[in-house]
Amino acid sequence: MVHPENFDKRTQFIIDNTALISPAHLPEIRLHTADSAHELWHKTEDELQAIGLPPPFWAFAWAGGQGLARYILDNPRSVSSRNVLDFASGGGLVAICARLVGAANVTANDIDPYSRAAIKLNAEKNQVEIAFDGRDLLDLPATQLDEFEVILAGDVFYDQALAKRVLPWFGRLKQHGKTILIGDPGRNYFPAEQMTKLTEYSVPSTLELEDNTIKRVSVWEFAG
């Protein structure tokens, strides 16, 4: 259960520590994003833990998410009139794009409570409605996600432990007929051999977030 006072504090924290910015690859979208002008950008992981804040993945438009979001905007039939789950949604960029191009319903999933507040703010700014699910879905039977037809995942293979949990979950979902679309900028634990490549983009980034100012982001469908 999310207590209203905590939600309000998180919402205010996001407003105070971000600016409304369009991601470089998605000028039609506006997100509450931390940039170099904000103190949040400069805090180390230890400093974040000291103030009780998880790593703020919601505060940045990561390259993999930007690539997947661009693909959805350019290929609306991939989600149009379908029920969509955006896994590890962060600030909700991919979910917002799915809703903008006509997905029937979109649920954003993230275990970070700050993500819930960020997604609400960002959805309102882009004039769409996004449902939210804060559970860890990776151990759930695929039958508990029967309502969804398309699973979206932007940039989820950056961590080995997470990748080891995500991959079998994708496999179970695929066996139940789900379409799984993934945006990835060449992360170390990305299993390309289990994917079908759909397209590729050059996504501007910063050296504070990535190892290059231009990331080659591929969009894939999980083949199993």
C-alpha positions in Angstrom: 0.0 0.0 0.0 1.3 3.5 -0.9 0.5 6.1 1.8 -0.6 9.4 0.3 1.8 11.4 2.3 4.8 9.3 1.0 3.5 9.6 -2.6 3.2 13.4 -2.2 6.7 13.7 -0.8 8.1 11.6 -3.7 6.1 13.7 -6.2 7.5 16.9 -4.7 11.1 15.5 -4.7 10.8 14.7 -8.4 9.5 18.2 -9.2 12.3 19.8 -7.2 15.1 17.7 -8.7 14.2 17.5 -12.4 13.2 19.7 -15.3 10.7 19.0 -18.1 12.9 17.9 -21.0 12.4 16.2 -24.3 14.6 13.2 -24.8 17.1 13.7 -27.6 15.5 11.0 -29.8 11.9 11.8 -29.0 11.3 15.5 -29.3 7.5 15.0 -29.2 7.7 13.7 -25.6 8.3 15.7 -22.4 9.6 14.0 -19.2 10.7 15.1 -15.8 14.4 14.4 -16.2 17.5 15.1 -14.1 20.2 16.9 -16.0 23.6 18.4 -15.1 21.9 21.4 -13.6 20.3 19.3 -10.8 22.0 18.0 -7.7 20.4 14.5 -8.2 22.6 14.0 -11.3 25.8 14.4 -9.2 24.9 12.2 -6.2 26.8 8.9 -5.9 25.0 5.6 -5.2 26.3 5.8 -1.6 24.8 9.3 -1.1 21.5 8.1 -2.5 21.4 5.2 -0.1 22.2 7.5 2.8 19.0 9.6 2.0 16.9 6.5 1.4 16.6 6.9 -2.4 17.1 3.9 -4.7 19.2 4.6 -7.9 17.0 6.9 -9.8 16.5 5.1 -13.1 13.2 7.0 -13.5 15.1 10.3 -13.7 16.8 9.5 -17.1 15.7 8.6 -20.6 18.1 5.6 -21.1 19.3 4.8 -24.6 17.5 1.4 -24.8 14.2 2.9 -23.7 14.5 5.8 -26.2 15.2 3.4 -29.1 12.2 1.2 -28.1 9.9 4.2 -27.7 11.0 5.6 -31.1 10.2 2.2 -32.7 6.7 2.3 -31.1 6.0 5.8 -32.3 7.2 4.9 -35.8 5.4 1.5 -35.9 2.1 2.1 -34.1 0.7 -1.2 -35.3 3.1 -3.0 -32.9 0.8 -2.0 -30.0 -2.3 -0.4 -31.4 -5.5 -1.7 -29.9 -3.6 -4.2 -27.7 -3.1 -4.5 -23.9 0.4 -3.6 -23.1 2.8 -4.1 -20.1 5.9 -1.9 -19.9 8.3 -3.8 -17.7 10.9 -1.9 -15.6 9.2 1.3 -16.8 11.4 3.9 -15.0 9.9 7.3 -15.8 7.3 5.7 -18.1 8.7 6.9 -21.5 7.9 3.6 -23.4 4.5 3.3 -21.7 3.6 6.8 -22.7 4.6 6.3 -26.3 2.5 3.1 -26.5 -0.6 4.9 -25.2 0.0 7.8 -27.6 -0.2 5.5 -30.6 -3.4 3.8 -29.6 -2.6 0.9 -27.3 -5.9 -0.2 -25.7 -4.5 -0.2 -22.2 -1.0 0.3 -20.9 0.3 -0.7 -17.5 3.7 0.5 -16.4 5.6 -1.8 -14.0 8.4 -0.9 -11.7 9.4 -1.9 -8.1 10.8 1.6 -7.3 8.1 3.7 -5.5 9.6 6.9 -7.0 8.9 5.5 -10.4 5.1 5.4 -9.6 5.2 9.2 -8.9 7.4 9.9 -11.9 5.1 8.0 -14.3 2.0 9.8 -13.0 3.7 13.2 -13.5 5.0 12.3 -16.9 1.7 10.7 -18.1 -0.2 13.8 -17.1 2.3 16.0 -18.9 1.8 14.0 -22.1 -2.0 13.8 -21.6 -2.3 10.0 -21.4 -3.5 7.6 -18.8 -1.2 4.9 -17.6 -2.0 2.2 -15.0 0.8 1.2 -12.6 1.9 -2.1 -11.0 4.6 -2.0 -8.4 5.1 -5.7 -7.9 8.1 -7.8 -8.7 6.6 -9.7 -11.6 9.5 -12.0 -12.4 8.5 -14.9 -10.3 4.8 -14.7 -11.2 3.3 -17.5 -13.4 2.6 -16.2 -16.9 -1.0 -17.0 -16.4 -1.3 -14.1 -13.9 -0.4 -11.8 -16.8 -3.0 -13.1 -19.3 -4.5 -9.7 -19.7 -1.4 -8.5 -21.6 -0.7 -9.1 -25.3 2.5 -7.1 -25.7 5.4 -6.8 -23.2 7.8 -3.9 -23.7 11.2 -3.8 -22.1 13.7 -0.9 -22.6 17.3 -1.5 -21.4 16.9 -4.4 -18.9 20.1 -6.4 -19.6 22.6 -4.1 -17.9 22.9 -6.3 -14.7 23.8 -10.0 -14.7 21.5 -10.9 -11.8 18.6 -9.2 -13.3 19.3 -10.7 -16.7 19.3 -14.2 -15.2 15.8 -13.6 -13.9 14.4 -11.7 -16.9 15.3 -14.3 -19.5 13.3 -17.3 -18.2 10.4 -15.0 -17.5 10.4 -13.9 -21.1 10.5 -17.5 -22.1 7.4 -18.3 -20.0 5.5 -15.3 -21.4 6.5 -16.2 -25.0 5.1 -19.7 -24.4 1.8 -18.1 -23.5 1.7 -16.2 -26.8 3.0 -12.8 -25.7 4.8 -10.5 -28.1 7.9 -9.2 -26.3 9.7 -6.2 -27.7 13.1 -5.0 -26.3 15.3 -2.0 -26.8 19.0 -2.6 -26.0 22.2 -0.5 -26.6 24.6 -3.5 -26.5 24.5 -4.2 -22.8 26.9 -6.9 -21.6 24.2 -9.4 -20.7 22.0 -9.1 -23.7 21.2 -12.5 -25.2 21.2 -11.6 -28.9 21.0 -15.3 -29.9 17.5 -15.5 -28.5 16.3 -12.4 -30.3 15.1 -11.3 -33.8 16.3 -7.9 -34.7 13.7 -5.4 -36.0 15.6 -2.2 -36.5 18.5 0.0 -35.2 18.8 3.7 -34.2 21.6 6.1 -33.3 20.5 7.6 -30.0 22.3 10.7 -28.6 23.4 10.3 -25.0 25.9 11.8 -22.5 29.2 10.5 -21.2 27.7 10.8 -17.7 25.3 8.0 -18.5 27.0 6.0 -21.3 30.4 5.2 -22.7 29.7 7.2 -25.9 27.8 10.3 -26.9 26.0 8.2 -29.6 24.6 4.8 -28.8 23.6 2.3 -31.4 20.3 0.9 -30.0 18.7 -2.1 -31.6 15.0 -3.0 -31.2 14.4 -6.8 -30.9 11.6 -9.2 -30.6 12.2 -12.1 -28.2 12.2 -15.3 -30.1 12.9 -17.7 -27.3 
